[in-house]
């Protein structure tokens, strides 16, 4: 990728080689290896020099973003005396080496990383040592419980994750220019849209593009936000809050939603013609984790009404757990009617006749403000938007 940037900007392999202090044959070989990997010609070879093709333009844009991330990493690690010309900052390390670092952070166990990466444990150790020695920093501490990330390592790997995300998007960009649609999507979504909207959107997407892979990440919201910031997650589909626009995120609204109080059929409250908020808090509740949009909306509701919040006996967002608890106990929950659409339609779950004012909200996408989403992400988001409009307007 470093050679690609140099050739595009210099206009020839010879001038790029002079800039990089490498031989022309080494630069030409780097370009040839990229073209083999992408199965595409990145340059038109002309008597006057090298002109990037549309594939080359797409790769150059991602490569410049990668170079920018590594430049930011260099600046942030300067107080730790990391040399600005370290191989990592100069794009002189391989993708596998970066992936090993990220896996070590995730798993904290070198043998497990070796197994999942298809390497030997000494091989993983050697890759880590090469990076650490070149930076003059310890990125991980060896402890009795495994590998623990250091402060410097945490700063670096935030940018490394963004670099790997750019490489993942680049594969999609190149495939699209070949007239194909392939690649890997990673996203998160609020439970309310997992029942009907997301299955319809995903079915439409993979029906048209069977070579893609879709992964949905489920974690506490703060972890999801960090995943969007680091590029590990492409976007979150969720209830929106004004504060998101102030957290380096961009939002895109696709509709509105509301919360309703739900109980099992036969619950003592289901027989009442009119239920009050005070009635709800007498029963145990099941809600999502703290920080989830639904939880915040409800907390604000009880605060405004001067009502002591209910006891949250179970903190879980899993549909199976919620459905089972509603069927077999007197718990109360507040969810989007979309989340339990089938259970409400069958009569297994009852919506209580009680107003939850102020729990209406916009729904939409959250993604990194400065992200350059892949075309695959954009197409998937469009399918989600159409599915939401189709289902929720019926």
N, C-alpha and C positions, 0 to 999 in steps of 0.2 A: 504494500500500500504506500510505503514511503517512496519507492521508486516510481509508482504511478503518479503521485503528486508532482515529483520532479520532472517527469517526462511531459506531463500536460503543461506545466508552467514554463519549461524550457523549450518545448516544441521539437525536441530531438533527443535521441538516446545519448549522443555524444556530449551535448551540453549538459544533460541531466547527470551523466557520469562525472563530468568535471565538477559539478556542484556538490555531488554526494561523495566525491573523492573515492570513487569506485571505478572498476574497469567497465568499458562499454558492454563487454560480453556478460558481466555480472548483472548489469541493469537490464539488458535485453532478456536474460534468463528469468529475472524476477517478473517481468511483464508477461513472458511466455507462460510461466507457472500460473499466474493469475488467469490468463485466458483459458488455460486448460481447466482450471478449477471452475470458472464461470461458464465454460463451454460457449464462449462468445469472443469475437474480436473487439478488443478495447480501443484499438487505433487503426486508422487508415494510414498505411505506409506510402508516403508520397515523396517525390524527389526533393521537395522543399523541407520535408521533415515529417513529424508524427502529428496527426490530427485526431483527437478523440472521437470515437463513434458515440452513438447514444448510450451504449453500454459503458463506454469509458467516461462519459459525462456523469452517469449515475454513480459509478464507482468513485469518481473524483469528489463528488459532493459529500458522500459518506466518509471518504478518507480525510477530507478537510475537517469534518466534524470530529473525527477520531483524533486528529492532530491537535485540535483545539482542546479536547478533554484532557489529553496528556499534558498539554501546556499548562492548563489550570492545575493539574495534579502537581506539576513541578513547582508552580508558584506557592501552593499550599504547603508543600513539604520543604520549602526553602528554610523556614525557621529550624528544621531538624537537621540542617546542613547536608541535605541530599543534593548531589551534584546535578545541575540543570542539564548536563549533557549525558546523563545516565542512559544506557541502552533503552530502557523502558520509555523514557520521555522522548527519545529519538525514534520511536517506532521500530526498534531493532530487536524485538522479542516476538515470539510466535503466539498465535491464538491459543494453542493448547496450554502454554505457560500461564497465560492470563486466566484461563478456565480453571487450572489447578489452584491458583490463589483463591478464586471465588469459592471453589468447592471446599477448600480448607477452612474458609471462614464459616461456611454453612454447616459443615459436618464436625469440624474440630477434631477429626480423627484421621491421621495420615493413612493407616491401612485401609480404611473405608474409601478414602479418596483414590488411593491406588487401584482398588478393585473396580470402582465405578468408571475410572478413566482408562482402564486397560493398561496400567503402568505397574512397575514394581515399586515397592515402598522406597528402596534406595533411589529410584528414578524420581519419585515425587520429592524426596528430600533434596536431591541434587538441583532440581528445578527451582525450588524455594531458595536454596542457598545461593544460586547464581543471581537471582533478583536481589536478595538481601545484601549480598556482597557488593553488587554494582551500585546500590543505593547507599551503602554504608549504614543501613538501618536494620533493626529487627522488626519484622512485620508481625511475627507471632512469638508468643512465649510458650515454652513447653511446660505444662503443669501435670500434676498427677491425674487430672481429669481429661487431658488432651491438649489440643492446640488452642490458645486464647489469643485473639487479635489484640495488637497493641494500638495505641492512639494513632501513631503514624500509619500503621497498616489499615486502620479504619478509614482514614482520610484518603489513602491511595485507592483502596478497593471500591470506594464509592464511584470514582471515575473509571476504574477498570470495568465495573459493571455496565456503565454507560457505553464504554467502548464495545463490549460484547453485544450490547443491544443494537448498536449501529451496524455491526457485522451481521447480526440476525436480520435486520431490516434490509441490508444490502442484498442478501440472497433473494429476498422478495422482489426488490427493485429490478434486479437482473433478470429474474424469471419472467416478470411482467413484460419487459422489453423483448423477450423471446416469444411473447404471445402465450405464456403459460401463467398459471397462478398456483404457486406453491410457497411453502414456508410455515412458520410456527407463530401462532398468536398466543399471547398470555394476557389475561384480563381478570378482573374481579367484578362481582355483581351483587347487588343487594338481594336478599332472599325473595322479595316481593315479585321480582321479574323472572325467577327461575322456574316457575310453574308452567307458564304458557309462552310468554314473550321470547325468552332465550331459546327454548327448544325449537320454536318455529324459525327463529332467525338462524340458528346453527344448522338446522336441517336444510334450509334454503341454501346456505353458504356451501356446505359440503356436497349438496346435490349438484351445484354448478361447478365446484372446484374440489374434486375428490382427493387431490394430492396435498391439501393443506392439513395442518394439525392445530387443534384448538385446545388450550389448557386454561381451566378456570382456577384461580388461586383463592383460597378461603383462609382468612386470618383476621385478627383484630385490626380495626381501621387504621390505627397509627402505623402498623406494619405495612398495610396496603399503601398508605400514602408514601411511606419511605420507598416502597417498591416502585411506585410511579416516578418518584424523583430520581431514583437510580437507574431507571430504564428497564428494570427487571419485569415490570408490568406495563403493558401498553396503555391501558386505561381502566378506570373504575366506572361502572354503571351503578348509580346510586341516587338517593335523595340528596338534593343540593342545598347548600347553606351559603349565605353571603360570605362567610369567612374563607371559603375555599379559594376565592379569587385573590385573597391576600396571602396565599401560601405557595406562591410560584406555580399555581395551577391555572389552567384554562378550563372553563366549563361550557358545555353545549346542552341546552335544554331540549328535551324531546316530549315532555308532557307533564301532567300533574297527577298527584296521588293524594290519598288521605288515609288516616288510620281509623280503624273501627275496633271496638272491644269485642272479643270473642270468647265463648265458653262451649262446653260440650252440650249436646242435646240432653235435656233432663237436669241440667245444672239448676240449683235453687234460684239463681237470678233469671234464668230463661223463662220462668213462669210469670215474672213481673211485667205489667204493662208498661211501666216507666221506671227506668233505672237511673239512679243518681250517681255522681262521681263518688260520693261518700260510701255507696254500696260496694263499689268495685274494690276499694282499698281494704275491705274486711277480709278479703280472700288472698291466698298466696298467688304470686304472679310468676310467669316465665317470660323473660325478655332477652334480647341480645346483649352483648357485652357493653360495658361503659364506653362511651365515645361513638357508638353507632348512632346514625341519624335518628332512628325511631326512639332510641332511649333518651336522647337529648330533647326531642320534641315533647315527650311525656314528662320529663323532669321539669321543663319550662311550663307545661300546662299545670301541674300540681302546684308549682311555685306561684303562678299567677292567681290561682284560685285559693291559695292559702290552705291547701289540703296536704296533710302529711303523706309523702309518697308511700305506696304499698311496699310490702316486704317482697323482694325478688328472691323467691326460693330457688329458682333455677335460672342460670344465665347460659343461654344456648340459642343459636340461630338455626340449628339443623331442623329441617322440615319433619323428618321422621320422629325426632324427639318431641317436637312441639305437638304433632298430631297424636302421638301416643299419650302424652300427658293430658291433653284435652279430653281424650276419650276415657281415660281411667282415673281422673281426679277432678277436683273442683278448682283447679287453677284458672286464672284469668290471663289473657294476653291481649295485646293491641298490635294489630298488623294491618298491612294493606289487604283489602279484600281479594286482590289478585293472588296473594301468596297461598291462601286456602280456598281458591275458587272452586275446586272440585269437591272439597269437603263441605263447603257452604251449600253448593248446589244439591248435594246428596242429602242434606239435612243432618249429617253427623256433627257439624259445628254450627252454632247459632251466632249471628251478629246481634249484639244487645242494642236495644233502643235507648242509646245514650249518646249525647253529643260529646265529642272530644275537640272543642274549639281550638283553633290555632295549630292543628296537626296536619293541615293541608300543606303540600310542599311540591316544588318542582322536582322532576326527575331528569336525569341526564348523565352525560359523560364528564369525567374529570381526567385530564391528561396534563402532562408537563407543558408549561407555557412555551418553552423554547424547543420542544420536541419536533422532529420531522417524522411524523407517523408514516408507516409504510402504506402503500396502496391497499394492501390486504386489510390493514386495520380500518382504513376509511370505508372500504366496501362492507366489511362486517358491521361497522357502526350504522351504515345506511340500512342494512337488512334489519338491524335491531329497531331502528327508528320506524321503519315501515310496519314491522310486526307489532310494535307498541301501539301505533295509530290504529291498526286494523283490529286488534283485540280490545283495546280499552275504549274504543268508540262504538262498539257493538251495542 
